[in-house]
Amino acid sequence: MKYDFDKRIDRTGTASYKWDQSEKLFGRSDILPLWVADMDFEPPKEVVEAIKHRAEHGIYGYTMRSQSYYDAIVGWLSRRHGWRIEQDWLSSSPGVMPALSLAVQTFTQPGDGIILQSPVYYPFYNVIRMNGREVVNNPLIIRDGRYEMNFELLEKQAAAGAKVLLLCTPHNPGGRVWTREELERVAKICTKHGLLVVADEIHQDLVFSGHKHVPYASLSEVCAQHSITCIAPSKTFNLAGLQAAAVVIPSKDIRDKYNTALKTLYIHIESYFGLTATEASYAHGDEWLDQLLVYLEGNRNALLAYVKEHLPQIKAMSPEGTYTVWLDCTAISDKPAELKQLMFDKAGVAFTEGSVFGEQGAGYLRVNLACPRALLLKALDKFAGAIQEENATRS
């Protein structure tokens, strides 16, 4: 392995959202944080060097997308996902969630219904409700230990007048990598009822062996023309703080309206370092990513084995992609406050409490795998110890 993902890097004292606010969020400073979805790994060397080179120029003025930037994204999507896009389809955003919010503002009216599939990444709720739209909840179904879509309900909700489907693919927090057949069923419903599909595909590159991410817009020309696809190097290469995303919009009409809204808010000005990091990641990040995926899959397997041996009362949903694992802790408690107390006060660890992903997430915890394996196992030991102590106290 060329890259050392076991290397422990001290992130405290760097204004880290993940590491430097434990006292504020969890009531103690010695928490092991495996919650917010950023990684404790250094990005590829080529990305670091590109940012250093850019910084050394010394003038950080307004910047624009270069031809090499476009080539890097077009090449990456073709090489990694078999999706051939046109350069002209590309727009931008400071992040994937701003792009989703802008799409909601631009293509719906206050009071319109927007479908999401819960439990789902909690900002989805915010970009609907805070824009004055209505959440149309299409809960996922657990079958054989994994999430599946409720197509029958989706058909009814689309027919009832919903305007947009916010599609999380791969799915966060469940880790599903939707199959082509599943996405084609979604496409059939959305095409029939005229829904715009806004696809959050930020985890597109983080897919484990035996599974393949299929970009929704790549299914057909029809899907391309009724969709907006949001991607970013931030999850894949651990660059969330650089605030750069790409938005793929094949339809000229939809793209023109999106770009007008982007300029109306004056957030079309590009991030000086974000462009550099995006280009370097997509041009040079293949080897690093290939090795990362092997390491993350090892972490996933280590967690699943640990839970099976030491925490049999917990059901772990084995992820097909992303770098988080969804734990069913309802046998311990289905009350969010009790799970928080167990994590923060007794175990000294911070996973993400599940109810923030929707009411279907109550009693669940999401664990971030993207850290050195020793740190992951230490957090699991602390959590298991707290549960054992709790059980001993009750008995």
N, C-alpha and C positions, 0 to 999 in steps of 0.2 A: 504494500500500500504506500503510495507516494505521499498521501496526506494523513496526518495524525489526528484523528477525531477523538482520541482518548486524552489529548492535551487539555489540561484545565487552565482556563484563562480567567483571571480575577476581573470581573466587570464592575465591582463595587466602586463607588466614587467617580463614576463616569456619566452620571445623570441617566443611568439605565432605567427605563420604565419597568423592566422586569426585576432588577436587583436592588434598586436604590429607594424603594418606597414600601418596604415590608412593614416597617413600624407604622406608617400611616394607614396602610390597607389592612394589615393582619394583626396589628397590636403588639408585634414583637420584631426585633431586628434580626434574629437568628433563624428566620424561616428559610427553608430550601425552596426556591421558587421554580416550580415546573408547571406554570400556568399559561401566561400569555404566549402566543405562538410566534416567538422568535427563537433562533437557535443560539447555542453557546459555542458555535464553531466559527473559525475564521473563514472568510470567503476565499475563492481561488486567488492564488498569488497574482495572476494577471490582472485581476480586478483591483487589488490593492495597489499594484504598480501603476496602473492607469490613473487611479485617483491621485496618487502621489505626483505623477508627472503633470497632471492637470493643475494641481495645487501649486506646483513650483513655478508655473507661469507668472503668478503674482497678481493678475488682474481678473476679477471675477464678475465680469459684466454680463449683460443679457446674452443669451445663447440660443441656438436653434438646432433643430434636428439635421444632422448631416446625412449624406448619402450612405456613408459607412454605418451609421446608426440604423437606417432603414434596412440595409443589406443584412445586418446582424439579426434583426428580428425575423425578417422574411426567411432567412436561411435556417434559423433555429426551428421555426414552426414546420418548415418542410422536412428538415433532417430528423427532428425528434418526434414529430406527430403526423407526418405525411399530409400536412395541410398546406397547400400552395395558395398563398394570398397575394394580392396586388399591393404594391407600395401605397397606392392612393387610398386604400381602405383604412390606413392607420391614422388614428388620432391619439390624443394623450389625456392624461389626468394626473393630479398629484398623488393619486392612489386609486385602488380598485373601488373602495367604498365611496369616495367622492364621485366616481363615474356612475355607480349605481344610483346615488342620490340625484345626480344631474339627469339621468335617464328618467327617473320617476317624475321629476319636476317638468321635464320637457315633453313627455309623451303621454301624460295623464293629467286629469283635472282633480281638484279637491273633491274628496268623497269617492273617487274611483276605487274599485277593488283590485288589490294586487296579491297574487298568490305566492306564498312561500311554503316550503315543505319542512315542517318542524319535526324534531328539534333541529335548529339551524343556527349558524353564526349570528350572534345576537344583534350586531348592527343592522341586519336586514330589517328587523322590527323598527329600528329607529328611522331608517330612511323612508319607511312607509308612513309611520305615525307622525313623525316630526314634519313631514311635508303635507300633512292633512289628508292623507289617503287612508283607506281601510285595509287592514290585514285580512286576507282570505286564507285561512289556515288549512293546508292539505297535509295532515300528519302522515309521516312515514309509518310503515307497518313492520314490526319485527317478525321475521319468519326464518326459522332455522339459524337463529343467532346473528342475523344481519338485517339491515334495513332494506325494504323494498318500497316502491312507489305505489300509492293508491290511485290507480289509473281511472277507476270508475268514479271516484269522487272528483278527480281532476276534470273529467269530462263534464260532470254536472256543474262544477264551479265555472268552467270556461263558458259553458252554455248560458249560465246565469248572468253573464255580462262582465266578468273580470277582464281587465285590460292588459295586464302584464304578468308574466311568470318570472320571478327571480329564481334562477336555477343555480344551485350550488353544486359544481361538478369539477373535480371530485368533491364528495360531500364532507362538510365539517359541521358537527363533530363525529359523525358515524364512520368516516373513513371509506365509504363506498366509492368505488370507481364504476360509474354507471356503464353498462354494456351498450353496444351499438343497438341491440334490439330494444332495450329499455328507452333509449333516447329517441329511437324511431317511433315508438308509441307516443312519447311526449310530443314529438313533431307532428304526428298525425292529428292529435287533438288541437294543438295550437294553430296549425294551418287551417283546420276546419272552422275554428271560431275566431280567427283573426287576432290572436294574442301576439304581442311582442315578447320575445324571449330575451331577457338580459341575463347573460351567463357569467357568473363569477367563476373563472377558471384559473384562479391564482395558484392552486395546488396542482396544476396540470403536469408538472414535471416530477412530482413526488409520488410515484406509482411503483408498487412492489412487483416482484417477479410473478408471472402468471396472469398479470392484468395489463390492460392497455387503455390509456385515456383517449377518448374520441371527442375532438372538439365538436360542439353542437352544430356550429355553422358549417362544418365540413360534411355533414350528412347528405346535403343536396343543395342545389341552387335555391330551391324554395326556402330551406332553412336559413341559408345565408342571407336572403333578402328580408327575413323577418326577425333578425337577431342582432344583438350587440354583444360582443365577447370582450371581457375584461381580463387582462393578464398583467403580470408584473414579475420582475426578477426577485422581488423582495422576500418571498417565502423560500424559493428555490436556493438563493445564494446569500440569504441573511442580510438583506440590504434595506430593511423596512424604514430605517431612519433617513433614507435619501429621497423619499417622497417622489417616486417616479413609477408610472404605470403606462401601459399601452392599451388602446381601445381599438378593436377591429370591427369595422362597420362596412360590410360590402355594399349595402344599399346607399346610393348617392343621396336620395331624399332624406333618409334617416341620418346619414352622416352630416349633411348640410345643416339640419336642424340641431343636431348635437353640437357641432362646431360653433354655431351661432350662440347657443346657450353657454358654451365654454367661454367664448369671448365676452358675452354679456357680463359674466361674473369676473372677468379678467383673470382667469386662472389658466389661460393658455400659454403663459410664459413658462418656459422650460426650466427645470432644475439643472444648474450648471454641473454639479457632480452626479446628479441622477442620470443624465444622459450618458455620461462617460461610463458609469458603472453598468448601466443597461447594455451598452454596446460591448463592453469587455466581457460581460457575463455570457451573453448569447454568442459571441464570436469565439470565446476561448474556454467556456465552462464545461464542456462535455466530460472530460476525464475526471474532473473534480466531482461532478454530479454522479457519474457512474460509481465512484468509490463511496460517495456519501450514501447512496441508496443501499449499497451492501451493508454499510455500518448501521443505518437506520433499521433495516430489516433484522439485523442481529439484535438491536435494542428491542424491537417489537417482540421478537421471539423470546428474548430474556424476560421481558415483562410478563408475557403470557405464561411462561413456565413458572415464574415466581408466584403469580396469582393462583395458578392451579395447585401448587404445592403448599403455599403458606396462607393463602386467603381464599379457601374454597367457597366461602359464603358470597364472594363477589364473582360476578359474571363479566368477563372482559370480551368486548366485541373486537374481533381481530380485524384490524384495518387493512384494506387493500391498497390504500394510498394515504397521503398526508403524513404528518409525523406526530399525530396524537392518537391516543387510545381512549375509548369511551367505556367507562366502568359502570356496571349496574350494581349499585350499593344498596339497593332497596331492602335487602335482607338485613342490613345493619340499621338503616333508617331511610325513610322517604321524605324526611323533613330537612330542608336546606340548612336551617339554623343549626341543627344537630350535627350535620356533616361538616359544617364550617368549624364548629367548636372542636370536633374530633381532629380535623386537619390542623387548624391554626394553634389552638390552645394545648392540645394533648400530644400531637405528633410533631409539630413544628415543621410542617410541609405545606405548600400551597399548590394544590391542583385547582382547576377551574370548576366551581360548583355548577351543576348542570341545569338548574332552573333558569339561568340567564339565557339559555338556548330555547326557551319556551317551556310551557307547563309540562310537556311530555318529558322534559329533562330532570324533573324533581326526583331526587334519589340517585342521580348519576354524578360522576366526576369525570372530567377530561384531563388526561395526563399528557404532558408534552415530553416526547421521547428524544427531542433533539438536543441532547447534552451528552457529555462523556458517560459511558456505561456505568462507571463506578458511582457517579453522582446519582444516576437513576436508581441503582440498586440500594444506595444509601437512603434515598427518599422512601423507597418501598419498605425497607427495613423499619424506618421510623413510623411509617403508617401502620404496618403490621403490628409493631410493638404497642402502639396506642390502642389498637383494636383488642389485642390480647389483654392488655391491662383493663380496658373497659369491661371485657367479658368476665375477667376475674373479680372485678368490683361488684358486678351484678350478681354473680353466683355466691 
